[in-house]
Amino acid sequence: MDRIKKLSEIIVNHSIKVKEGEKVLITYQSSDTMPLVKSLVEEIIKHKGVPTIKYIDPEISNMIKENLTDEIIENKKNTLKFEVEEYDSFIQIRYTLSDYYDRTVDQELNNKLKKALSKYKDIQINKKKWVLLNYPSYIDAYKAKMTYNKFFDFAMDVMTVDYDMMYRDMLPLKKLMESTDKVRIKGEGTDITFSIKGLPAIICSGESNIPDGEVFTAPVKESVNGTITFNTTSPYDGYMFEGVSLTFKNGKIVEAKCKNNSEKLNQILDTDEGSRYVGEFSFGLNPKILNPIGDILYDEKIGGSIHFTPGSAYKECFNGNVSDIHWDMVLIQRKDYGGGEIYFDDVLIRKDGEFILDELKNLNYD
């Protein structure tokens, strides 16, 4: 089967499950993505859905954000309000042209825009069906240190894994997480503890993100203590942070540093009251993603990794933390990245990126 067709079938049938009469908004950023856009439209029509396409040029979008006014913010809010009221499902196809958009946008105005949109973003994320993916671009290939053709093949492989099998393999981990109280993570520059008691574990197997492959929960808000040091790039609003290290006391980040821009790191973490608390703890479990490329949609799914997230918790696993930021930071614990250990209630469950409990071994990378 053609890989573009297979991907569109996964999105329409598995991710958003289009039904007759449902309105679907497809947003895309480059004419290079048109093979997928056309295939999606065909698949939606086959299911008697109602597709609409919307092109957003990243350069023009960034230009508008550089010149935000109250009137522009209000217009953006009203546009999003119309969309969440009009459409049943959303497919967002991103296409990387630069990692540095938003870097030239005034931070206070950008935060004001996020606050203005938050009500309708919440409806879109929590009450509508949606899926987000990055169509492979030449910039992505460069970051992955691959030729474009090789990266395209890689991207299609990781986006079209068997999500039904992935879901079944994740069920034992979900069960274990939901019966666990204390988590301890150890590794180079890392020794951190927290509780996940009473919080649900959520399986992510192709419903909203493509590629996918994670099981997440959230720490009890004030239970986090110790230090965690991340060994992948942590991008945020056009800035790239290397070697981020966070130290917690009773849930709050009391020290934050990195190798290249600690001042900006702390500025972001001072966005609001909730941005120094953690809203998510997750295992990366896609067996075909092994190395970071600086794109969080891929990097947070790396086999043998975890991510820890300053900022807002998801409503489906809400630990009480609310923030305008949600910043996934990734730590790979495989031997080739320095190793590490994870304990649940003082029992070792994963060492050097490999699960050691029999019921979890299907989740180990090849």
N, C-alpha and C positions, 0 to 999 in steps of 0.2 A: 504493500500500500504506500502511496506517496506520503512522505512525512508531513508535509503541510496539511494534507487532508486528514491524516491521523490526528495531528495536533488540534485542528478545528473541531473534529468529532469529540475529542476529549473535553474541550472547552464547552461545547454546546450541550453534550449529553451527560458528561460527568460533573463539570464544574458548576454551570448555572442551570442545567436541566431545563432547557427551553420548552415551554408548553404552548399550545395553540393560542394565538391572540396576544401573547406576551410581547411587550415592546422592549427591544434591546438596543442600547446605545453603544456603538463601537467608536472609541476614540483612538486615533493613531497620529504619529508624529513624523512620518517619512513615507515618500512614495515607494521606498525600498520594501516596505512591509505589505504592499498591495497584494502579493500572492496569498498571504494569510487573510487579509481583509476580504478579498473576493471569496475565498473558501469558506470563511465564517458566514458571510451573507448567504451563500448557497445552502449551507447546512441549516441556518436559522429558517430560511424559507421552506426547506424540506420539512421542517417541523411545524410549519404554518405560524412561525413567529413573525414579528414585524421589526426588521432591522433598520437602523438609522446610523449613518456614519458621520463623524465629526473630525476634521483635521485641525490639529493645533501645532503651529510652527514653534519650535523651542526658542529660536532667536527672538521672534516677535513677542512671545509670551514673556520672556525674560526682560525685554525692553519695557513692556507694560509694568512689570513688577518693579523695575528700576525707577518708575515715575508714578508710584502709587499715590493716589489722593483719596480722600473720603468718598468721593463720587465713584471712583473706579472700584474701590472696595465694596461699596453698596451694590454696584452693578454685578460684580462677581458673585456676591451673595445671592442676588435675585436670580441670576442665571443658574446657579447650583440648585436653588430652591425649585425652580421650574423643572429641572432635570430629574430630581429625586421624586417629584410629584408625578411626572409624566411617564417615566420609564420603570420597568420591572427589574431589568438586569443591566449591568454595565460591564463592558470589556474594555480594559485600558491597555493599549499596546504601546509601550515605550520604546524609544530607539535612541541610544546614547550617541550624541554628537559632541558632548563635552561634559566633564565631571565638575565644571566650575560655574555652572549656572547657579544663581542665588548668591554667589559670593559678592556680587556687586550690588545686591539689594540691601537697603537699610534694614538692620535687624529689628528695630522697634516697629517699623511699618510692616515688616514681614510677620512679626508676632501678632500685630493688630489684624492683619488679613486672616491669619489662622484662627484667631478668636472669632472673627466675623463669620467664618465658614463652618465653625465647629458644630453648630447645631445640625446643619444639613449634611455634613460629613458623617456625623454620628448616625443619622437616618440611613445614609447610603451604605455605610459599613455594617450596621447592626440590624437593619430591617429590609434591606434589598439584597438581591443576589449579585455578586460581582466577582471578577477575576482580573488579576494584574499579571502581565508578563513583559519581559524585555525581548524584543526581536533582535537577533544577533546583528551587531553592527561592526564596522571596521575598527572603531575605537575599542569595543569589547575584545575583539580578536587581538589587538595590540596589547591590551592589559593582560590578557591570558597568555601572552607570548606564543601565539599560534598564528599560522596563516589564516586568512579569512575562511577558506573552504574547510580547513580542519576545524576551526572554531564553530562554523555553521553546523557541521556534522555533530560535534560535541553537544552544542546547545539543543539540537533536535533530539538527540539521544536522552539527555537529562530531563527534557520537558515532557517526553512521551513514555516515561517508565510505566510499569504496570501498577497503577495507583490502587487498584482493588487488592492486589497481593500486598502492597505496602501497608494498606489499612489493616489487613489481617495480622501482619507481622508486628504491628505497633500495639495491638490490643494488650499483650502481656505487660508491656512497659507502662501503658496507661494504668492498668490495674495496680502495678507495683507503686507507681507514683502516688496514687490516690490512697494507698495504705501506709504511706511514709510520713514521718514527722520531720526528723532532722536530716539535712543534706550537708555533706562536707566535700569541698573541692580542693584538691592539692595539686601543686605543680610548680614550675619555675616562676618565682615571684607571686605565687598564689597559695593562700591558705584561708579559706572563707567558709563560714557556716551560716545556715539559715534554716527556717522551718517552712514546710509546704503543707502542714497539717490542715485538713479540712477544705483544701482548695482543689477544684477539679483539674484533671489533665486532659488537654484537648489535642486530638489527633488531627494533623494537617496532611492530607493526602490528595492534593490536587483540586480542592474545592474553591480556593480563593487565590492562591499563588501558583504560578507556573514558572520555573520548576518548583516542586514541593518536596516535603519530606522532613517533618519535625513533629515532636510531641512537646507541648508547652504547658506550663502552669505559671504560678506566680508565688514569690516568697511572701510569707506573712510580713506585713509591711515593716514592722520595727524589729524583725528578728535577725537581720543581716549584720554580721560582724566579721571583720578580717579584711584581707586585701586580695584583689584579683587583678592580674596583669594579662592583657590581651595581646596576642601575637599575630593579629592581622590588622590591616588598615581599617580605621573606623571613619567612614565618610559622613559628613553632615553639612547640609546647606552650602555645598561647594568647597568645603574645607576637608582636607585629608589629615587625620591624626594617626601618628605611629606610636606603638608601644604604650597605649593608654593603661594607666594603673590607677585603680580606685580603692580607697580605704574607707571602710564603713564602721560606724558605731551606732548600735541600736537602730539599724535600718537606713541611716542617713550617710551620704558620702561626705566625709569630713576632710578628705584630702584627695585631690585629683591632679595627676600630672601625666605628661607624655613626652616623647623625645623631641617634638618639633614645635608645639604651640600650646603650652600649658595655659597661657593667659586666655586664649580664645576658647579652649576646652572649658575652663571654669566659667567663662561668660555664658556659654550655652547651658551649663549645668545650673546657672543662677537664673534661668528663664522665669521660673515660678517656684512656689513652695514644693510642688511635687517632683520637680526635675532632679532632685538629689536623692530620691527614693526609687526603688526598683519595681517595675510593673510586670516583668516577665522573666522566667527562667525556662530554657528550652534545650532539647537535644537535637542536633543536626543529624539527619538520618538518610539523606539521599546517597545510595551506594555508588553513584556515578560521578559525584562531585567530590573531589579530593583536595583541590588547591584553591586558594582565594584569588579573585580577580578584581576586588575592589567594588563589586556590585552586590549589595546586601541580599538581593533576591536569590543570588547563587550562594554567596558566602555563608549565610545563616543556615543553609541546608547541608554543609560539608559533612561527610561521614567522619565520625570520630571527634566532632566538635560539640561545644555548647555555646549558647549566647545568653547574655545577661543584659537587661535592658533598663537603663535609667529612664524614668518617665512614666507615662500613663499605662495603667493596666487595661486589658481588654474586658469588655462587659461580661463576656462568657466565662471569664476567670478573674473576677474583680476582687482585688485585695484592699480596696479603699483608696488607692493612689490615683490622683487626677493631675494631669499636666498637659501642657501644649506640646511637649516633646515625647517621642517614643523612639529611643535610640538603641538599636540592636548592636551590641559589641560582641565580637566572635573570638573564642579561644579554641584552637585546635589542640587536641591532646594526644594525637597519634605519636608514635616514637619519632617519626621523621620531623615532628614539630616540637620535640622536647618532652613528650610524654605527660603523664599526669594520672590522677586517681579520683574517683568519685565514690563516696560512701553514702548509703542510705541507712539511717539508724545504726551507724557504726559497722555496717556490713559492706565490704568492697563489692561494688556491682560493675564497675568499668575500670580497666587499667590500660593506659596507653591507647585509648580510643576504642578498645575492644570490650564488649560486654562479656562477663565471665559466668553469669548465671545461665543455666541451660535454656530456660524459657525465653531468654533475650538474644541468644546467639544468632538467630535469623536476621538480626538487625546489624550484624557486623559487616563492614565493608570488605570487598574482595581484595 
